[in-house]
Amino acid sequence: MTPLPAALRTLLTACEATSGLLDIAVPTDLGEQRFTTARTTDPTAELRARQLFSSSIIQRALASGEVVRTASAVSDPRFADRSSVQDGQILSVLCAPLGGPDRHVGVVYLERPTPFDDAHEAYVRGWCEGIAPLIARHVLQETDPAEDATAAARKVLHCPHLIGRSEALARTLDEILLARLSNAPVLITGPTGSGKSTLARIVHDHSRRSAGPFEAANAANLKGELLLAELFGVAPGAATSVRPRKGLLAQADGGTLFLDEIGLLPMETQAQLLTFLDSGSYRQLGRDRTLHADVRVIGATNEDLEAAVAAGSFRADLLFRLDVLRIRAPALSERREDLPLLADALISQCAMEDGLAVLRLTASAQAWLDLASWPGQVRELRACLHRGLLRAHAAGAPSVDRHHLTGAAPASDSTLDLREATAAFQRRFLIEALARHDGNRTATARAIGLSRSRLYELLDALSIPR
């Protein structure tokens, strides 16, 4: 599903607009294809949202390439004689073109009863720049997913340390692009070791808070009063065993607070965090006076928080407040086509840290990596590669072979290596074929000359999710 409707919802919330339209025209060999999404604050008014926007205002924005803003379209001499304006009794409008200076592919159009101001216009301009890679990938389809599904996002996001080209990683980058358009809380989910803290830092670095501080805490490492002191601080003279200190909320003022393992927060702390998210206010330990901070909270968890809510260990209202924007860190099993790139980058990092020459993986070693399950995700993969690099150097080997990674004796039976290499090739081939056909199993089977039942057999045998 395209993230553009969610991006429009974010824009409506930020500008307090009552309705909005995102309209993109895509030239095709068969004529013009339109991508249109509309949203209103009143679900019963969805028909109006699609039919009664002012086409004259939209056309002016497209023709001029400039933002069009009016406090009251019904009395604005530029638009008052237009039937769409009078029929809809359209008041304040802000309409901005999408695309570069030489090519406007569409518009975003907002309405509300009271006038938009300069701050709203500046936000919309930034929003239009921010969704450009989403439009390129999901509507204009300028990126070939078989080559690098992340290419469009990487034109905006500077994250060279986030290695990979897979569709799973591209979806994560799409979610980051959406998060950078807003100051709303973010919830990052994914298995332990999949890089959730790295994603949190990328969100901060590409947000409007990037010049502010980035503070982090792990709920698993702090319990009871220590956790409260870490988050909210301790007032001088407080009756507590913890010395006076500023809390992370005060330290993160104007920036971002990253709370890892947020599902482990005690219920009392959850209540205090919810109060802060709702009001921006909190209290230090040992002080009755309320303090305030302007902080964006990013939470991360490897737990199923919906299940935790059902079990009574996590507050439903806190989940609703945190889960405005969700980013999922994919498991390695979902992005196996990234393993060769990841392995090369990680071995290079380990070699540099230890002052050793970089050694490459043999085909047998790469095949073994492709077949391993990696429950510890990138963290486990890095540790395995580091051990293999050290063993290969100790043995004076010119490359890292499978037995260096596993610690087992060198294999004497090359048939086993051939089976592993064949399975690894089949896995990469099928994952790339599925990506080219947007996950459609029937289309993929037809394209590669297999029956659908045979394709399903291979997916199961190679541990590729159906």
C-alpha positions in Angstrom: 0.0 0.0 0.0 1.3 3.4 -0.9 2.2 5.7 2.1 0.9 8.8 0.3 -2.5 8.8 2.0 -0.8 8.7 5.3 1.4 11.6 4.3 -1.7 13.6 3.4 -3.2 12.8 6.8 0.0 14.1 8.4 -0.2 17.3 6.4 -3.9 17.9 7.4 -3.1 17.4 11.0 -0.1 19.8 11.0 -2.0 22.6 9.2 -5.3 21.9 11.0 -7.0 21.7 7.6 -10.6 20.3 7.3 -10.0 18.7 4.0 -7.2 17.9 1.6 -6.5 16.5 -1.9 -3.4 15.0 -3.3 -3.7 14.8 -7.1 -0.9 13.5 -9.4 -1.0 13.0 -13.2 1.1 10.3 -14.7 1.7 10.2 -18.5 1.5 6.6 -19.9 1.4 5.1 -23.3 -2.4 4.8 -23.0 -2.9 8.4 -22.0 -2.9 10.1 -18.6 -3.3 8.1 -15.5 -4.3 9.9 -12.3 -3.4 9.1 -8.7 -5.8 11.0 -6.4 -6.3 10.7 -2.7 -8.6 12.9 -0.6 -9.2 13.1 3.1 -11.5 15.2 5.4 -11.9 15.5 9.1 -15.6 14.6 8.5 -15.8 11.0 7.1 -19.4 11.7 5.8 -17.9 14.5 3.7 -15.6 12.3 1.6 -17.7 12.8 -1.5 -17.3 16.6 -1.2 -13.6 16.1 -0.7 -13.3 14.4 -4.1 -15.8 16.5 -6.1 -15.9 20.1 -4.9 -12.3 21.3 -4.6 -11.7 24.3 -6.8 -10.3 23.2 -10.2 -9.4 26.9 -11.0 -7.1 27.2 -8.0 -5.5 23.9 -8.8 -5.0 25.0 -12.5 -3.4 28.3 -11.3 -0.9 26.5 -9.1 0.1 24.1 -11.9 0.3 26.9 -14.5 2.4 29.2 -12.3 4.4 26.6 -10.4 3.9 28.7 -7.3 1.9 28.2 -4.1 -1.6 29.7 -4.3 -3.0 30.9 -1.0 -6.3 32.8 -0.4 -8.0 33.7 2.8 -11.5 33.4 1.2 -11.9 32.1 -2.3 -15.6 33.2 -2.5 -14.6 36.8 -2.2 -11.1 36.6 -3.9 -11.4 38.4 -7.3 -9.2 35.7 -8.8 -11.7 33.0 -8.1 -15.0 34.4 -7.0 -16.6 34.0 -10.4 -15.8 30.3 -10.6 -18.7 28.0 -10.2 -16.7 25.4 -8.2 -15.8 28.1 -5.6 -19.4 29.4 -5.3 -21.0 26.0 -5.3 -18.7 24.8 -2.5 -18.6 28.1 -0.7 -14.8 27.6 -0.5 -13.0 29.8 2.1 -9.3 29.5 3.0 -7.3 27.5 0.5 -3.6 26.6 0.2 -2.6 24.8 -3.0 1.0 23.9 -3.9 2.5 22.2 -7.0 4.4 19.0 -6.7 7.6 18.2 -8.7 10.6 20.1 -9.8 10.8 23.5 -11.5 10.7 21.9 -14.9 8.0 19.3 -14.3 4.9 19.7 -12.1 3.3 16.3 -11.7 0.4 17.3 -9.5 -0.8 19.4 -6.6 -1.6 19.2 -2.9 -4.7 21.2 -2.0 -5.9 22.1 1.6 -9.0 23.9 2.9 -10.0 25.2 6.3 -12.5 27.9 7.5 -9.8 30.2 8.9 -6.9 31.6 6.9 -3.6 29.8 6.4 -0.5 31.8 7.5 3.1 32.0 6.5 4.1 29.1 8.8 1.5 26.8 7.2 2.8 27.8 3.7 6.4 27.1 4.8 5.4 23.7 6.2 3.6 22.8 3.0 6.6 23.7 0.9 8.8 21.4 3.0 6.2 18.7 2.9 6.1 18.8 -0.9 9.9 18.4 -1.0 9.7 15.6 1.5 7.2 13.4 -0.4 9.1 13.7 -3.8 10.8 10.3 -3.3 7.6 8.7 -2.3 5.9 10.0 -5.5 8.9 8.9 -7.6 8.8 5.3 -6.2 5.1 4.6 -5.8 3.5 6.7 -8.5 6.0 7.6 -11.2 7.8 4.3 -10.7 11.2 5.9 -11.5 13.0 3.2 -9.4 13.5 -0.3 -10.7 13.0 -2.5 -7.7 15.1 -5.2 -9.3 18.1 -2.9 -9.1 17.7 -0.8 -6.0 14.3 -0.3 -4.4 15.8 2.2 -2.0 17.2 4.5 -4.6 14.4 7.1 -4.5 14.5 7.5 -0.7 18.3 7.7 -0.7 18.1 10.8 -2.8 16.7 12.5 0.3 17.9 10.4 3.2 21.6 10.4 4.1 22.1 6.9 5.5 25.1 5.3 3.9 25.6 3.0 6.9 22.1 1.5 6.3 23.2 -1.2 3.8 20.8 -2.8 1.4 18.7 -2.5 -1.8 15.8 -4.7 -0.9 12.1 -4.0 -1.1 11.8 -4.6 2.7 14.4 -2.0 3.4 12.8 0.4 0.9 9.5 0.2 2.8 11.3 1.1 6.0 12.9 4.1 4.3 9.4 5.1 3.0 8.2 5.1 6.6 11.2 7.3 7.7 10.4 9.8 4.8 6.9 10.0 6.2 8.1 10.5 9.8 10.4 13.4 8.8 7.3 15.3 7.8 6.0 15.5 11.3 6.8 16.1 14.9 4.5 13.3 16.0 5.7 10.4 18.2 7.2 7.4 16.4 7.1 3.7 17.3 9.8 1.5 15.8 9.2 -2.2 15.9 11.4 -5.2 14.9 13.4 -8.0 16.3 16.4 -7.5 18.6 19.5 -6.7 16.6 17.7 -5.3 13.5 18.9 -1.8 13.9 16.1 0.1 15.6 18.4 2.6 17.4 20.0 3.3 14.0 16.6 4.0 12.5 15.7 6.3 15.4 18.9 8.4 14.8 18.1 8.6 11.1 14.6 9.9 11.9 16.1 12.6 14.2 18.8 13.6 11.8 16.3 14.2 9.0 13.6 15.9 11.1 13.1 19.6 11.8 14.7 18.9 15.2 18.0 17.8 13.7 19.9 20.7 15.3 18.6 19.8 18.7 19.8 17.1 21.1 19.3 13.3 20.7 19.1 11.5 24.0 18.6 7.8 24.5 17.7 5.4 27.3 17.0 1.7 27.5 14.1 0.7 29.8 15.6 -2.8 30.2 18.7 -1.3 31.9 16.8 0.9 34.5 14.3 -0.1 37.1 12.1 1.6 39.6 13.4 4.9 41.0 16.5 4.8 38.7 14.3 4.9 35.6 12.2 7.8 37.0 15.4 9.7 37.9 16.9 9.0 34.4 13.8 10.2 32.5 12.4 13.0 34.7 15.4 14.1 36.8 15.9 14.6 40.6 15.4 17.9 42.4 18.0 19.1 44.8 17.2 17.9 48.4 14.8 15.2 47.2 14.3 12.4 49.7 15.9 9.8 47.5 19.1 7.7 47.2 19.7 9.2 43.8 21.8 12.4 43.6 20.3 15.6 42.0 20.4 15.6 38.2 18.7 16.8 35.1 16.5 14.1 33.5 16.6 13.1 29.8 13.5 15.1 29.1 15.2 18.3 30.1 18.4 17.3 28.3 16.4 16.5 25.1 14.5 19.8 25.1 14.1 21.0 21.5 15.2 17.6 20.2 14.4 13.9 20.4 14.2 11.3 23.2 14.7 7.7 22.1 13.3 5.1 24.5 14.4 1.6 23.6 12.6 -1.5 25.0 9.6 0.7 25.7 7.4 -2.3 26.3 9.3 -2.9 29.6 8.4 0.4 31.2 6.6 -0.1 34.6 2.9 0.9 34.6 3.6 3.9 36.8 6.2 5.2 34.4 3.9 4.6 31.5 1.3 6.9 33.1 3.8 9.6 33.6 5.1 9.3 30.0 1.5 9.5 28.8 1.0 12.7 30.8 4.1 14.2 29.1 3.0 13.2 25.6 -0.4 14.7 26.2 0.7 18.0 27.8 4.5 18.4 27.4 4.7 18.7 31.2 6.3 16.5 33.9 7.7 16.6 37.4 11.1 15.8 38.8 11.5 13.4 41.7 11.2 15.4 44.9 9.6 18.5 43.3 5.9 19.4 43.1 6.4 22.2 40.5 5.5 21.2 36.9 8.3 21.5 34.3 7.8 21.7 30.5 9.9 20.4 27.6 9.5 20.3 23.9 10.6 16.8 23.0 9.7 14.3 20.3 9.5 10.8 21.7 10.6 7.8 19.6 9.9 4.4 21.2 11.2 1.1 20.1 10.3 -2.5 21.0 10.8 -6.0 19.9 7.5 -7.0 21.7 4.0 -7.2 20.4 2.6 -4.2 22.2 -1.0 -5.0 21.2 -0.6 -8.4 22.9 0.9 -6.6 25.9 -2.2 -4.4 26.1 -4.4 -7.4 26.0 -2.3 -9.0 28.8 -2.6 -5.8 30.9 1.1 -5.1 31.0 1.0 -2.0 28.7 -1.4 0.8 28.6 -3.7 1.0 25.6 -3.9 4.8 25.8 -0.1 5.1 25.8 0.1 2.8 22.7 -2.4 4.9 20.9 -0.4 8.1 21.7 2.9 6.6 20.7 1.7 4.7 17.6 1.1 7.8 15.4 3.8 6.9 13.0 5.2 3.3 12.9 8.5 2.2 11.4 9.3 -1.5 11.1 12.9 -2.6 11.1 12.8 -5.7 8.9 14.4 -9.0 10.0 17.2 -10.4 7.9 14.9 -13.2 6.8 12.9 -10.5 4.9 15.9 -9.0 3.2 18.2 -11.9 2.3 19.1 -10.3 -1.0 20.9 -7.7 1.1 23.2 -10.3 2.7 26.1 -10.0 0.2 26.2 -6.2 0.5 25.9 -6.4 4.3 28.6 -9.0 4.6 31.1 -7.0 2.5 30.4 -3.8 4.5 30.6 -5.5 7.9 33.8 -7.4 7.1 35.3 -4.1 5.9 34.3 -2.4 9.2 35.7 -5.2 11.3 39.0 -5.3 9.4 39.4 -1.5 9.8 38.7 -1.7 13.6 41.4 -4.3 14.0 43.9 -2.9 11.6 43.7 -6.0 9.4 43.5 -6.5 5.6 40.0 -6.9 4.2 39.3 -10.5 3.1 36.4 -11.4 0.9 34.0 -14.3 1.4 34.3 -17.4 -0.8 31.2 -18.6 -2.6 30.8 -21.4 -0.1 30.9 -18.9 2.8 28.3 -16.7 1.1 26.0 -19.7 0.5 26.2 -20.6 4.1 25.3 -17.1 5.2 22.3 -17.2 2.8 21.0 -20.4 4.4 21.5 -19.4 8.1 18.5 -18.2 10.0 20.1 -15.3 11.9 17.8 -14.9 14.9 20.1 -12.3 16.3 19.8 -10.2 13.1 22.5 -7.8 11.9 24.2 -7.9 15.3 24.7 -11.7 15.1 25.8 -11.5 11.5 28.4 -9.0 12.4 29.8 -11.1 15.2 29.9 -14.2 13.0 31.8 -12.3 10.2 34.2 -10.8 12.7 35.1 -14.3 14.1 35.5 -15.6 10.6 37.8 -12.7 9.6 40.0 -13.3 12.6 40.2 -17.1 12.0 41.1 -16.6 8.4 43.9 -14.1 9.2 45.2 -16.5 11.9 45.3 -19.3 9.4 46.9 -17.1 6.7 44.0 -17.8 4.4 43.5 -15.5 1.4 39.7 -15.3 1.9 37.0 -16.1 4.5 35.6 -19.6 3.9 32.6 -21.4 5.4 34.7 -23.2 8.0 36.1 -19.9 9.3 32.5 -18.8 10.0 31.3 -22.0 11.5 34.4 -23.0 13.4 34.1 -26.5 11.9 36.8 -28.4 10.1 37.1 -27.6 6.4 34.6 -29.5 4.3 36.0 -32.3 2.1 32.7 -33.0 0.3 32.3 -30.3 -2.4 28.8 -31.7 -3.2 27.5 -30.1 0.0 28.9 -26.8 -1.1 27.2 -27.1 -4.5 23.8 -27.8 -2.8 24.2 -24.8 -0.6 25.3 -22.5 -3.4 22.3 -23.7 -5.5 19.9 -23.1 -2.7 21.3 -19.6 -2.1 21.1 -18.7 -5.8 17.5 -20.0 -5.9 16.5 -17.9 -2.9 18.0 -14.7 -4.3 16.4 -15.4 -7.7 12.9 -15.9 -6.3 13.1 -12.9 -3.9 14.1 -10.7 -6.8 11.4 -12.1 -9.1 8.8 -11.5 -6.4 10.0 -7.9 -6.0 9.7 -7.3 -9.7 6.0 -8.4 -9.5 5.1 -6.6 -6.3 4.8 -9.9 -4.4 2.2 -11.3 -6.7 2.8 -15.1 -6.6 0.7 -15.9 -9.7 2.4 -13.3 -11.9 5.8 -14.4 -10.6 5.2 -18.1 -11.3 4.0 -17.3 -14.8 7.1 -15.0 -15.5 9.7 -17.6 -14.4 7.9 -20.6 -16.0 6.7 -22.5 -12.9 3.2 -23.6 -11.8 1.9 -21.7 -8.7 2.0 -24.9 -6.6 5.6 -25.5 -7.5 6.5 -21.9 -6.7 4.9 -22.4 -3.2 6.9 -25.6 -2.7 10.1 -23.7 -3.4 9.2 -20.8 -1.2 8.6 -23.2 1.7 11.7 -25.2 1.0 13.9 -22.1 0.9 12.2 -20.4 4.0 10.9 -17.5 2.0 7.6 -16.1 3.5 4.6 -16.7 1.3 
